């Protein structure tokens, strides 16, 4: 509305009748009490809160409605609080705040009158003369004698709704333009794909034991069941589908949810669309367990392939309520009003089973045309982060080369990690030579191919390659199965892998499953702690008698004793300086590792004596980790029982693996494995610490002095 000339005329003044009524309205004190009587307060209810006068401009095109408050009139003020201007022909309005001397586009119910109108009053309890009522209702063409506030608000609300609808149309027209390019047809074998693959692990055979016959929800036939069948027993139907046996007497219904997806080319011949569907399978005894499968589309993402960006997103959309309109339609992802319900298929993009039959033809002439995507996704045999995986495939990771040369397990594990790096270190600068990409020699690449190595085994081969040594295929498989990417691999340069592996098998009993009196993992941890202590003491690790002790426990205790003596002899001022650093580290670590429950708490050591006392109490070498903790290479934590906070219980080492906290060791006294309750507690504590660390600003996160482990 044009403001020019609106304020030329003086505002209307309160009439004598308005002044008299406002001053004589003393109000009635009323009490409000909470529903559970948890609060109580008094307030004053007045007969009229607002007073109105109205008049038309000289040209009778604009209606001015002046709003007076009871409080102002009772105080003797005759000027209105607001002058409201309405233009019926142009469907517009604006208000002038007399107190603050500024314009406002707010509706009458949102004007700040300063009298707590929303808490103590309701519309309709206002004062206006019959003349004012006639002017307002006639101008606004209400057809009846509405209260002034109601008539004005209805007029303003209609204008706002109309303007909002126009704004919404600008948004929805763009969305509809994209959605109209999405193909209407689904593949002919779409439901077969859902039944055979997406629901493969969810089918059941409902049986009656006395008849020896059951009903399969996959092939939908009556089939014989084994004589020894039991409820919830896993099995296989003669149709080839894996199933779960369900007794009619124990299971009256089943319901499963999953997510499937489909990629198609849009009709504009430029974009591709990822379409995500929520799938529900239900079977009830009342329907003789005939499975009911419902499928509805809930998410779409459009993208295209270009030279600048291999896979460029052009928009993501969700099906749901559009803003506050109550209309269900396609909306921009993240703007959907889910109505407070976030069930299956209602949370936007999710991992899914991808329909693969059309991929080879669909992705022809794109940067993905030579990658066997269908085969990779089928062998992954799980729901995947499809968009992330396709994005990774379109970048520089050599999926095609690794798959075709035989590193299929390695590729599948990367796909299951959403196309992200795992344990294996890669070098993108050498994207033309697979062995250079993996930072290993050709011979070690061939070994990885022979073994169809996964991510962990490739990393083991990388570590062996770093020392320029070789191991047999059998040794590589043994390390993968029993040792993994362990710090012990860092010592393979001191002696031959064959001798080290034989020592771990014969002396440490690693992999000796038939001997319950030997705990291989504890022995390995004890040995590595001993070697690391010996290294810090400057002992010659190339000496076999030092590197391969006959009695690991005795050698470990002796090394710790010598280490303590050496530390005690260090310059006191030097130790004090290190303790200052350790104390500062402990303060930062406590910010993240502050989790506790009803049974356990975490103590963060802050000086060398804390490490030393813990080592003596636990009969371990945690004191030798002091230097690494000072340098920020690891985090050492002490688990304490809540009822005995000063008594040693378990010692924990935490490392950072590519930005993620991981438990390296969790040991009780004498390097024995921690109790199950302490293990579960520490897993929760690490998860909580990870959330805290991820939410910290970059600078604060750096202060948690932990470096990525090699």
C-alpha positions as CSV (number, residue, x, y, z in Angstrom):
1,X,0.0,0.0,0.0
2,X,1.2,3.5,-0.8
3,X,2.0,5.4,2.4
4,X,1.9,8.9,0.8
5,X,-0.9,11.0,2.1
6,X,-2.2,8.4,4.6
7,X,-1.0,10.5,7.6
8,X,-2.1,13.8,6.2
9,X,-5.3,13.7,8.1
10,X,-5.1,13.9,11.9
11,X,-5.9,10.7,13.8
12,X,-9.3,10.3,15.4
13,X,-9.6,11.1,19.1
14,X,-11.4,9.1,21.7
15,X,-15.0,10.1,22.3
16,X,-16.3,11.1,25.7
17,X,-18.3,7.8,25.8
18,X,-15.1,5.8,25.2
19,X,-13.2,7.7,27.9
20,X,-16.0,7.2,30.4
21,X,-16.4,3.5,29.7
22,X,-12.6,2.8,29.9
23,X,-12.2,4.7,33.2
24,X,-15.3,3.0,34.8
25,X,-14.1,-0.5,33.7
26,X,-12.3,-1.6,36.9
27,X,-12.1,-5.2,35.9
28,X,-12.7,-8.4,37.8
29,X,-9.8,-10.3,39.5
30,X,-9.8,-14.0,38.4
31,X,-7.5,-16.9,39.3
32,X,-5.8,-19.4,37.0
33,X,-4.7,-22.7,38.4
34,X,-2.6,-25.3,36.6
35,X,-4.2,-28.6,35.6
36,X,-2.0,-30.5,38.1
37,X,-2.1,-27.5,40.6
38,X,1.6,-26.9,40.0
39,X,1.1,-23.2,39.5
40,X,-1.4,-20.5,40.4
41,X,-1.7,-16.8,39.5
42,X,-4.3,-14.0,39.5
43,X,-5.2,-11.6,36.7
44,X,-7.7,-8.9,36.0
45,X,-10.3,-9.4,33.3
46,X,-11.8,-6.2,31.8
47,X,-15.1,-5.8,30.0
48,X,-13.4,-4.3,26.9
49,X,-9.8,-4.4,26.1
50,X,-9.8,-2.5,22.7
51,X,-11.8,0.5,21.5
52,X,-12.3,1.3,17.9
53,X,-13.2,4.3,15.7
54,X,-13.5,4.1,11.9
55,X,-13.8,6.6,9.0
56,X,-13.3,6.6,5.2
57,X,-10.9,8.8,3.4
58,X,-12.2,11.7,1.2
59,X,-12.2,9.5,-1.9
60,X,-13.8,6.7,0.0
61,X,-11.2,4.2,-1.2
62,X,-9.3,3.7,2.0
63,X,-10.8,2.8,5.4
64,X,-9.0,4.0,8.5
65,X,-9.6,2.0,11.7
66,X,-8.0,3.5,14.8
67,X,-7.3,1.2,17.7
68,X,-7.3,2.5,21.3
69,X,-6.4,0.4,24.4
70,X,-8.3,0.5,27.7
71,X,-5.0,1.1,29.5
72,X,-4.2,4.3,27.5
73,X,-7.8,5.6,27.7
74,X,-8.0,5.0,31.5
75,X,-4.7,6.9,31.8
76,X,-6.3,9.9,30.0
77,X,-4.7,9.5,26.6
78,X,-7.1,10.3,23.8
79,X,-4.9,9.3,20.8
80,X,-5.1,5.9,19.3
81,X,-2.3,3.3,19.8
82,X,-2.5,2.2,16.1
83,X,-3.9,3.7,12.9
84,X,-4.9,0.8,10.6
85,X,-5.4,1.5,6.9
86,X,-7.3,-1.0,4.7
87,X,-7.6,-0.9,0.9
88,X,-10.4,-3.3,-0.2
89,X,-10.0,-2.8,-3.9
90,X,-6.3,-3.4,-4.0
91,X,-6.5,-6.1,-1.2
92,X,-3.8,-4.4,0.9
93,X,-3.3,-3.0,4.4
94,X,-0.8,-1.3,6.6
95,X,-0.6,0.1,10.2
96,X,1.0,3.2,11.8
97,X,2.4,2.7,15.3
98,X,1.6,6.0,17.1
99,X,3.9,5.3,20.0
100,X,7.0,4.2,18.1
101,X,6.2,6.3,15.0
102,X,6.8,3.6,12.5
103,X,4.9,1.5,9.9
104,X,4.0,-2.1,10.4
105,X,2.7,-4.8,8.0
106,X,1.5,-7.0,10.8
107,X,-2.1,-8.2,11.1
108,X,-4.2,-6.7,13.8
109,X,-3.8,-9.8,16.0
110,X,0.0,-9.4,15.9
111,X,0.2,-5.7,16.7
112,X,2.2,-5.1,19.9
113,X,-0.3,-3.2,22.1
114,X,1.6,-3.8,25.4
115,X,-1.3,-5.1,27.4
116,X,-0.8,-8.9,27.5
117,X,-3.7,-9.5,25.1
118,X,-2.9,-13.1,24.4
119,X,-2.7,-14.2,28.0
120,X,-5.8,-12.7,29.4
121,X,-8.3,-11.8,26.7
122,X,-10.0,-13.1,23.6
123,X,-11.3,-11.5,20.4
124,X,-14.8,-10.0,20.5
125,X,-14.6,-8.2,23.8
126,X,-14.1,-4.8,22.3
127,X,-16.0,-1.5,22.2
128,X,-17.2,0.2,19.0
129,X,-20.2,2.4,18.3
130,X,-22.9,1.3,15.9
131,X,-21.7,3.9,13.4
132,X,-18.2,2.4,13.5
133,X,-19.6,-1.1,13.1
134,X,-21.7,-0.1,10.2
135,X,-18.7,1.6,8.4
136,X,-16.3,-1.3,8.9
137,X,-18.8,-4.1,7.9
138,X,-20.1,-2.2,4.9
139,X,-16.7,-1.4,3.6
140,X,-15.3,-4.9,4.1
141,X,-18.6,-6.4,2.7
142,X,-18.9,-8.9,5.6
143,X,-22.6,-9.2,5.2
144,X,-23.2,-9.1,8.9
145,X,-22.3,-7.0,12.0
146,X,-19.0,-8.6,12.9
147,X,-16.9,-7.3,15.7
148,X,-14.4,-4.8,14.3
149,X,-11.3,-6.8,15.3
150,X,-12.8,-9.9,13.7
151,X,-13.8,-8.2,10.5
152,X,-10.4,-6.5,10.1
153,X,-8.5,-9.7,10.9
154,X,-10.6,-11.8,8.5
155,X,-9.8,-9.3,5.7
156,X,-6.1,-9.3,6.5
157,X,-5.9,-13.1,6.8
158,X,-7.5,-13.5,3.4
159,X,-4.9,-11.2,1.9
160,X,-2.0,-13.0,3.6
161,X,-3.4,-16.4,2.5
162,X,-3.7,-15.2,-1.1
163,X,-0.2,-13.7,-1.1
164,X,1.2,-16.9,0.5
165,X,-0.5,-19.1,-2.1
166,X,1.2,-17.0,-4.8
167,X,4.6,-17.5,-3.2
168,X,4.0,-21.2,-2.8
169,X,3.1,-21.4,-6.5
170,X,6.4,-19.9,-7.4
171,X,8.1,-22.8,-5.5
172,X,5.7,-25.6,-6.5
173,X,5.9,-24.7,-10.2
174,X,9.6,-25.2,-10.3
175,X,9.3,-28.5,-8.4
176,X,6.5,-29.7,-10.7
177,X,8.7,-28.8,-13.7
178,X,11.3,-31.2,-12.5
179,X,8.8,-33.9,-11.4
180,X,7.1,-33.8,-14.8
181,X,10.3,-35.1,-16.3
182,X,10.3,-38.2,-14.1
183,X,9.1,-41.3,-16.1
184,X,5.7,-42.7,-15.1
185,X,6.5,-46.3,-15.8
186,X,8.2,-48.7,-13.5
187,X,10.1,-51.8,-14.8
188,X,8.0,-54.8,-15.7
189,X,9.8,-57.0,-13.1
190,X,9.7,-54.4,-10.4
191,X,7.6,-56.3,-7.9
192,X,9.5,-59.5,-8.6
193,X,12.7,-57.6,-7.7
194,X,11.2,-56.4,-4.5
195,X,9.9,-59.9,-3.5
196,X,13.1,-61.8,-4.5
197,X,15.8,-59.4,-3.4
198,X,14.6,-56.6,-1.1
199,X,12.4,-58.9,0.9
200,X,14.7,-62.0,0.6
201,X,15.6,-62.1,4.3
202,X,12.1,-61.3,5.5
203,X,10.1,-64.2,4.1
204,X,8.5,-66.9,6.4
205,X,6.9,-70.3,6.2
206,X,3.9,-70.4,8.5
207,X,3.2,-74.0,9.6
208,X,1.1,-76.2,11.7
209,X,3.3,-78.9,13.2
210,X,0.6,-81.5,13.2
211,X,0.0,-81.2,9.5
212,X,3.7,-81.1,8.4
213,X,2.8,-78.4,5.9
214,X,3.5,-74.7,5.8
215,X,2.7,-71.6,3.7
216,X,5.7,-69.7,2.1
217,X,5.3,-66.0,1.8
218,X,7.8,-65.9,-1.1
219,X,6.5,-68.4,-3.5
220,X,3.0,-68.3,-2.0
221,X,2.6,-72.1,-2.1
222,X,2.0,-74.7,0.6
223,X,5.2,-76.7,1.1
224,X,6.3,-79.6,3.4
225,X,8.2,-78.6,6.6
226,X,10.8,-80.7,8.4
227,X,9.7,-83.0,11.3
228,X,12.0,-81.2,13.7
229,X,10.8,-77.7,12.8
230,X,10.8,-75.1,15.5
231,X,9.4,-71.6,15.8
232,X,11.9,-69.0,14.5
233,X,14.1,-71.7,13.1
234,X,16.0,-70.6,10.0
235,X,15.6,-72.6,6.8
236,X,15.2,-72.7,3.1
237,X,12.0,-73.2,1.0
238,X,12.1,-75.5,-2.0
239,X,11.7,-72.3,-4.1
240,X,15.2,-71.4,-3.1
241,X,14.3,-68.5,-0.8
242,X,15.8,-68.3,2.7
243,X,13.0,-68.2,5.2
244,X,12.1,-68.3,8.9
245,X,9.7,-70.9,10.2
246,X,6.8,-69.4,12.1
247,X,4.2,-71.4,14.1
248,X,0.6,-70.5,13.6
249,X,0.1,-71.0,17.3
250,X,2.8,-68.5,18.3
251,X,2.9,-65.9,15.5
252,X,-0.4,-64.3,14.5
253,X,1.1,-61.7,12.2
254,X,4.4,-60.4,10.8
255,X,5.4,-57.0,9.5
256,X,8.6,-55.9,7.8
257,X,9.8,-52.6,6.4
258,X,12.6,-52.0,3.9
259,X,13.7,-49.4,1.3
260,X,14.3,-50.0,-2.4
261,X,15.4,-47.6,-5.2
262,X,15.5,-47.2,-8.9
263,X,17.5,-45.1,-11.3
264,X,15.9,-43.8,-14.5
265,X,16.7,-41.2,-17.2
266,X,14.4,-38.2,-17.2
267,X,12.3,-37.3,-20.2
268,X,14.3,-34.1,-20.7
269,X,17.3,-36.3,-21.8
270,X,19.6,-34.4,-19.5
271,X,19.0,-35.5,-15.9
272,X,18.9,-38.9,-14.2
273,X,16.6,-39.5,-11.3
274,X,17.2,-41.7,-8.2
275,X,13.8,-42.8,-7.0
276,X,13.4,-44.2,-3.4
277,X,10.5,-46.3,-2.3
278,X,9.4,-47.5,1.1
279,X,8.2,-51.2,1.1
280,X,6.0,-52.8,3.8
281,X,5.3,-56.5,4.0
282,X,2.6,-57.8,6.3
283,X,0.9,-61.1,6.8
284,X,-1.9,-61.9,9.2
285,X,-3.5,-65.1,10.3
286,X,-7.0,-63.7,9.5
287,X,-5.9,-63.6,5.8
288,X,-4.2,-67.0,5.9
289,X,-0.9,-65.2,5.9
290,X,-1.3,-64.1,2.3
291,X,1.5,-61.4,2.2
292,X,0.4,-57.9,1.5
293,X,3.2,-55.8,-0.1
294,X,2.7,-52.0,-0.3
295,X,5.1,-49.8,-2.0
296,X,5.1,-46.0,-2.0
297,X,7.6,-43.5,-3.3
298,X,9.0,-41.1,-0.8
299,X,12.2,-39.5,-2.1
300,X,13.7,-38.4,-5.4
301,X,17.1,-37.0,-6.3
302,X,18.0,-35.6,-9.7
303,X,21.5,-35.5,-11.0
304,X,23.5,-35.3,-14.2
305,X,26.9,-36.3,-15.5
306,X,29.2,-33.5,-16.7
307,X,32.9,-33.0,-17.5
308,X,33.2,-30.3,-14.8
309,X,31.6,-32.4,-12.0
310,X,31.3,-36.2,-12.8
311,X,28.0,-36.5,-10.8
312,X,26.3,-33.2,-10.3
313,X,23.1,-32.9,-8.2
314,X,20.2,-30.9,-9.6
315,X,17.9,-31.2,-6.6
316,X,16.4,-33.6,-4.0
317,X,12.7,-33.9,-3.2
318,X,10.5,-35.6,-0.6
319,X,6.8,-36.6,-0.6
320,X,4.9,-35.1,2.3
321,X,2.9,-32.1,3.6
322,X,4.0,-28.9,1.9
323,X,4.9,-26.4,4.6
324,X,1.7,-25.6,6.7
325,X,-0.8,-26.0,3.8
326,X,-1.9,-29.5,4.7
327,X,-1.4,-30.5,1.0
328,X,0.6,-33.7,0.3
329,X,2.9,-33.3,-2.7
330,X,6.5,-33.3,-3.8
331,X,8.6,-30.8,-1.8
332,X,12.2,-29.9,-1.6
333,X,14.1,-32.3,0.6
334,X,14.4,-31.1,4.2
335,X,11.3,-28.9,4.0
336,X,8.6,-31.5,4.5
337,X,6.3,-31.3,7.5
338,X,6.3,-34.9,8.7
339,X,3.7,-34.1,11.4
340,X,6.1,-35.2,14.1
341,X,6.2,-38.7,12.8
342,X,9.5,-40.1,11.5
343,X,8.7,-43.7,10.6
344,X,9.9,-45.9,7.8
345,X,10.2,-44.1,4.5
346,X,9.4,-40.7,6.1
347,X,13.0,-39.6,6.9
348,X,14.1,-38.6,3.5
349,X,17.1,-40.3,1.8
350,X,18.1,-43.7,3.2
351,X,20.2,-46.7,2.3
352,X,18.3,-49.0,-0.1
353,X,18.3,-52.0,-2.3
354,X,18.9,-50.8,-5.9
355,X,17.2,-52.3,-8.9
356,X,20.1,-53.1,-11.2
357,X,18.7,-54.7,-14.4
358,X,18.6,-51.4,-16.3
359,X,22.0,-50.0,-15.2
360,X,24.2,-51.2,-18.0
361,X,21.9,-49.7,-20.7
362,X,21.0,-46.6,-18.6
363,X,24.6,-45.5,-17.9
364,X,25.9,-46.1,-21.4
365,X,27.9,-43.1,-22.7
366,X,28.5,-41.8,-19.1
367,X,31.7,-41.9,-16.9
368,X,30.3,-45.1,-15.3
369,X,29.7,-47.1,-18.5
370,X,32.7,-49.5,-18.0
371,X,32.2,-50.1,-14.3
372,X,30.3,-53.4,-13.6
373,X,27.9,-51.6,-11.2
374,X,25.2,-54.2,-11.4
375,X,27.5,-57.0,-10.4
376,X,29.2,-55.1,-7.6
377,X,25.8,-54.1,-6.1
378,X,24.4,-57.5,-6.3
379,X,27.4,-59.1,-4.6
380,X,27.2,-56.5,-1.9
381,X,23.9,-58.1,-1.0
382,X,22.7,-55.4,1.4
383,X,21.1,-51.9,1.5
384,X,23.6,-49.3,0.3
385,X,24.1,-45.6,0.2
386,X,23.5,-45.5,-3.5
387,X,24.0,-41.8,-4.2
388,X,27.3,-41.8,-2.2
389,X,28.5,-45.0,-4.0
390,X,27.7,-43.7,-7.5
391,X,29.4,-40.4,-6.6
392,X,32.5,-42.3,-5.5
393,X,32.5,-44.4,-8.6
394,X,32.4,-41.3,-10.8
395,X,35.5,-40.0,-9.1
396,X,39.1,-41.3,-9.3
397,X,38.8,-44.6,-7.3
398,X,39.5,-47.4,-9.8
399,X,36.5,-49.6,-9.2
400,X,36.7,-51.1,-12.7
401,X,40.4,-52.0,-12.5
402,X,40.2,-53.5,-9.0
403,X,37.1,-55.5,-9.8
404,X,38.3,-56.9,-13.0
405,X,41.7,-57.9,-11.7
406,X,40.1,-59.8,-8.8
407,X,40.1,-57.5,-5.7
408,X,36.4,-57.9,-5.5
409,X,36.1,-58.2,-1.7
410,X,38.1,-55.0,-1.4
411,X,35.7,-53.2,-3.7
412,X,32.6,-54.6,-2.0
413,X,33.8,-53.5,1.4
414,X,34.4,-50.0,0.1
415,X,30.8,-49.9,-1.3
416,X,29.4,-51.0,2.0
417,X,31.3,-48.1,3.6
418,X,29.5,-45.7,1.4
419,X,32.5,-45.3,-0.9
420,X,34.9,-44.0,1.8
421,X,38.4,-45.0,2.8
422,X,38.9,-47.9,5.2
423,X,42.0,-49.1,6.9
424,X,43.9,-49.2,3.6
425,X,45.9,-46.1,2.7
426,X,45.6,-45.0,-1.0
427,X,47.4,-42.5,-3.2
428,X,45.2,-40.7,-5.6
429,X,48.2,-39.3,-7.5
430,X,48.9,-42.7,-9.0
431,X,45.4,-43.5,-10.3
432,X,46.8,-45.2,-13.5
433,X,48.8,-47.9,-11.7
434,X,46.8,-50.0,-9.2
435,X,49.9,-51.2,-7.2
436,X,51.0,-47.6,-6.8
437,X,47.5,-46.5,-5.9
438,X,47.7,-49.0,-3.1
439,X,51.3,-48.1,-2.2
440,X,52.6,-51.6,-2.7
441,X,54.7,-53.5,-5.2
442,X,53.4,-55.5,-8.1
443,X,54.3,-58.8,-6.3
444,X,52.2,-57.8,-3.2
445,X,49.3,-56.7,-5.5
446,X,49.3,-60.1,-7.1
447,X,49.2,-61.7,-3.6
448,X,46.2,-59.5,-2.6
449,X,44.5,-60.6,-5.8
450,X,45.2,-64.3,-5.2
451,X,43.7,-64.0,-1.8
452,X,40.8,-61.8,-2.9
453,X,41.8,-59.6,0.0
454,X,39.5,-57.3,1.8
455,X,40.3,-53.9,3.3
456,X,42.0,-55.3,6.4
457,X,44.1,-57.8,4.6
458,X,45.2,-55.2,2.0
459,X,46.3,-53.0,4.9
460,X,48.3,-55.9,6.4
461,X,50.0,-56.4,3.1
462,X,50.7,-52.7,2.9
463,X,52.4,-52.8,6.4
464,X,54.5,-55.8,5.4
465,X,55.4,-54.0,2.1
466,X,56.7,-50.9,4.1
467,X,59.5,-53.1,5.6
468,X,60.4,-54.6,2.3
469,X,59.7,-58.1,3.4
470,X,57.4,-60.8,2.1
471,X,55.0,-63.3,3.7
472,X,53.4,-66.4,2.2
473,X,49.7,-66.5,1.3
474,X,49.1,-68.8,4.3
475,X,50.8,-66.3,6.7
476,X,48.8,-63.4,5.3
477,X,45.5,-65.2,5.8
478,X,46.7,-66.2,9.4
479,X,47.5,-62.6,10.2
480,X,44.2,-61.4,8.8
481,X,42.3,-64.0,10.9
482,X,44.1,-63.8,14.2
483,X,46.1,-60.6,14.4
484,X,44.6,-58.0,12.1
485,X,46.1,-54.5,11.6
486,X,47.9,-54.7,14.9
487,X,50.8,-52.5,16.2
488,X,52.9,-55.7,16.2
489,X,53.2,-55.3,12.4
490,X,55.4,-52.3,13.1
491,X,58.1,-54.7,14.4
492,X,58.2,-56.9,11.3
493,X,61.3,-55.1,10.2
494,X,63.4,-56.4,13.1
495,X,63.2,-60.1,12.4
496,X,61.8,-62.3,9.6
497,X,58.0,-62.5,9.4
498,X,58.3,-66.3,9.5
499,X,60.1,-66.2,12.9
500,X,57.7,-63.6,14.3
501,X,54.6,-65.5,13.3
502,X,56.0,-68.8,14.5
503,X,56.8,-67.2,17.9
504,X,53.2,-65.8,18.1
505,X,51.8,-69.3,17.3
506,X,54.1,-71.4,19.5
507,X,54.9,-69.1,22.5
508,X,51.9,-66.8,22.6
509,X,49.4,-69.4,21.5
510,X,47.8,-67.0,19.0
511,X,45.2,-69.0,17.1
512,X,45.4,-72.1,19.4
513,X,41.7,-72.5,19.8
514,X,41.9,-76.0,21.3
515,X,43.8,-74.8,24.4
516,X,41.4,-73.0,26.8
517,X,44.2,-72.3,29.3
518,X,45.9,-69.9,27.0
519,X,44.6,-66.4,26.1
520,X,46.3,-65.5,22.9
521,X,45.1,-61.9,22.7
522,X,46.3,-61.2,26.3
523,X,49.7,-62.7,25.5
524,X,50.0,-60.7,22.4
525,X,49.1,-57.5,24.2
526,X,51.6,-58.3,26.9
527,X,54.4,-59.1,24.4
528,X,53.8,-55.9,22.4
529,X,53.8,-53.8,25.7
530,X,57.1,-55.5,26.6
531,X,58.7,-54.8,23.1
532,X,57.6,-51.2,23.3
533,X,59.1,-50.7,26.8
534,X,62.3,-52.4,25.6
535,X,62.4,-50.0,22.7
536,X,62.0,-47.0,25.0
537,X,64.8,-48.3,27.2
538,X,67.1,-48.6,24.1
539,X,67.5,-52.3,24.3
540,X,68.7,-54.0,21.1
541,X,65.5,-55.5,19.6
542,X,67.5,-57.3,16.9
543,X,68.8,-59.5,19.6
544,X,66.7,-62.6,19.5
545,X,67.0,-63.2,23.2
546,X,65.5,-59.8,23.8
547,X,62.9,-59.8,21.1
548,X,61.7,-63.4,21.7
549,X,61.6,-63.9,25.5
550,X,61.0,-67.4,26.8
551,X,58.7,-66.1,29.5
552,X,56.8,-63.1,28.4
553,X,55.3,-62.2,31.8
554,X,58.7,-62.3,33.5
555,X,60.4,-60.2,30.7
556,X,57.5,-57.7,30.8
557,X,57.7,-57.2,34.6
558,X,61.5,-56.8,34.4
559,X,61.3,-54.2,31.6
560,X,58.7,-52.2,33.6
561,X,60.8,-52.3,36.7
562,X,63.9,-51.0,34.8
563,X,61.7,-48.4,33.1
564,X,60.4,-47.1,36.5
565,X,63.9,-46.9,37.9
566,X,65.0,-44.9,34.8
567,X,62.1,-42.6,35.1
568,X,62.7,-41.9,38.7
569,X,66.2,-40.9,37.9
570,X,65.1,-38.3,35.3
571,X,65.6,-34.7,36.1
572,X,62.7,-33.5,38.4
573,X,62.2,-30.2,36.6
574,X,61.9,-32.0,33.2
575,X,59.3,-34.4,34.6
576,X,57.4,-31.4,36.1
577,X,57.3,-29.8,32.7
578,X,55.9,-32.9,31.1
579,X,53.4,-33.2,33.9
580,X,52.2,-29.7,33.1
581,X,51.5,-30.7,29.5
582,X,49.9,-34.0,30.6
583,X,47.7,-32.1,33.0
584,X,46.5,-29.7,30.3
585,X,45.9,-32.7,28.0
586,X,43.8,-34.3,30.7
587,X,41.6,-31.2,31.0
588,X,40.8,-31.3,27.3
589,X,40.2,-35.0,27.3
590,X,37.7,-34.7,30.1
591,X,35.6,-32.5,27.9
592,X,34.9,-35.5,25.6
593,X,35.3,-38.5,27.9
594,X,32.8,-37.4,30.6
595,X,30.4,-40.4,30.3
596,X,29.3,-42.3,33.4
597,X,26.6,-44.7,34.4
598,X,25.2,-46.3,37.5
599,X,28.2,-48.7,37.8
600,X,31.3,-47.0,36.3
601,X,33.1,-43.7,36.0
602,X,36.1,-42.6,33.9
603,X,39.3,-41.1,35.5
604,X,41.7,-39.3,33.2
605,X,45.3,-39.4,34.5
606,X,47.0,-36.0,34.7
607,X,50.6,-36.8,35.7
608,X,53.3,-39.5,35.6
609,X,52.5,-40.7,39.1
610,X,49.0,-41.5,38.0
611,X,50.4,-43.8,35.3
612,X,52.9,-45.3,37.7
613,X,50.4,-46.1,40.4
614,X,48.0,-47.6,37.9
615,X,50.7,-49.8,36.5
616,X,51.7,-51.1,40.0
617,X,48.0,-51.7,40.9
618,X,47.2,-53.5,37.6
619,X,50.6,-55.2,37.1
620,X,50.8,-53.7,33.6
621,X,53.1,-51.3,31.8
622,X,50.8,-48.4,31.4
623,X,53.6,-46.1,32.8
624,X,55.5,-46.7,29.5
625,X,52.6,-45.0,27.7
626,X,53.2,-41.8,29.5
627,X,55.4,-40.3,26.8
628,X,52.9,-41.1,24.1
629,X,50.1,-39.6,26.1
630,X,52.1,-36.4,26.6
631,X,52.8,-36.2,22.9
632,X,49.1,-36.7,22.1
633,X,49.6,-40.0,20.3
634,X,47.1,-41.9,22.4
635,X,44.6,-41.3,25.2
636,X,44.9,-43.4,28.4
637,X,41.8,-43.7,30.6
638,X,41.1,-45.5,33.9
639,X,37.7,-47.2,34.5
640,X,36.6,-47.1,38.1
641,X,33.7,-48.7,39.8
642,X,31.4,-46.0,41.1
643,X,31.3,-47.4,44.6
644,X,35.2,-47.7,44.7
645,X,36.3,-44.6,42.8
646,X,39.9,-44.7,44.1
647,X,40.5,-48.5,43.4
648,X,42.1,-49.5,40.2
649,X,39.7,-51.6,38.0
650,X,40.5,-51.4,34.2
651,X,43.0,-49.6,32.0
652,X,42.0,-48.4,28.5
653,X,44.0,-47.1,25.5
654,X,42.1,-45.0,22.9
655,X,43.5,-44.2,19.4
656,X,42.2,-42.0,16.7
657,X,41.6,-43.8,13.4
658,X,40.9,-41.3,10.7
659,X,38.9,-39.0,12.9
660,X,37.1,-41.8,14.8
661,X,37.9,-42.8,18.4
662,X,38.6,-46.5,18.7
663,X,39.4,-48.7,21.7
664,X,42.9,-50.1,21.2
665,X,43.1,-52.0,24.6
666,X,40.7,-52.5,27.5
667,X,42.5,-54.6,30.2
668,X,42.0,-55.7,33.7
669,X,44.8,-56.7,36.1
670,X,47.7,-58.7,34.7
671,X,46.7,-57.7,31.1
672,X,43.6,-59.9,31.3
673,X,40.5,-58.9,29.1
674,X,38.2,-56.4,30.8
675,X,34.9,-57.8,32.2
676,X,31.9,-57.7,29.8
677,X,30.2,-54.9,31.7
678,X,33.3,-52.7,31.5
679,X,33.7,-53.4,27.8
680,X,30.0,-52.4,27.2
681,X,30.5,-49.3,29.3
682,X,33.6,-48.2,27.4
683,X,31.9,-48.6,24.0
684,X,29.1,-46.3,25.2
685,X,31.7,-43.8,26.5
686,X,33.5,-43.8,23.2
687,X,30.3,-43.2,21.3
688,X,29.4,-40.3,23.6
689,X,32.9,-38.8,23.3
690,X,32.7,-39.1,19.5
691,X,29.5,-37.1,19.4
692,X,31.0,-34.4,21.7
693,X,34.2,-34.2,19.6
694,X,32.3,-34.0,16.3
695,X,30.2,-31.1,17.7
696,X,33.2,-29.1,18.8
697,X,34.7,-26.3,16.7
698,X,37.8,-27.2,14.8
699,X,40.1,-25.4,17.2
700,X,38.6,-27.1,20.3
701,X,38.8,-30.5,18.6
702,X,42.5,-30.0,18.0
703,X,43.1,-29.5,21.6
704,X,42.0,-33.0,22.4
705,X,45.6,-34.1,21.8
706,X,45.2,-37.2,19.7
707,X,47.0,-38.0,16.5
708,X,46.0,-40.4,13.7
709,X,47.6,-43.8,14.4
710,X,49.8,-45.3,11.7
